[in-house]
Amino acid sequence: MVMEAVMVLLGQNTLLTYDVSKTSEATLAKVRKNYLTLPEFEPGDVGKKSLAAKCLCIWALSVSRFQIVIKKVEPKKKKFEEVQSVLASSQAELAQKMAEV
């Protein structure tokens, strides 16, 4: 069960080349629905059978949580970049005005 969830998340990638931020929402929805909601998909329960599977279970849960956080942070990051751009142009304008004075 844990390995199935991990394989769905990885798709054609390996753990070494996997980019969490590029995981599609459809893939995550499938994993959340089919695996992460299962009562036996708990690191403690899985760890009783296999330490490696426990680590992969924690990883799959973390990927899911990370994607939720990314969805909240990404718009804020874009807004921050916009504000930084406005700030830089305003500071350049201010420096120009200060030079004239």
HELIX and SHEET records of a PDB file:
HELIX    1   1 VAL A    2  LEU A   10  1                                   9    
HELIX    2   2 VAL A   20  LYS A   22  5                                   3    
HELIX    3   3 GLU A   25  VAL A   31  1                                   7    
HELIX    4   4 ARG A   32  LEU A   36  3                                   5    
HELIX    5   5 PRO A   43  GLY A   47  1                                   5    
HELIX    6   6 LEU A   51  GLU A  100  1                                  50    
END                                                                             
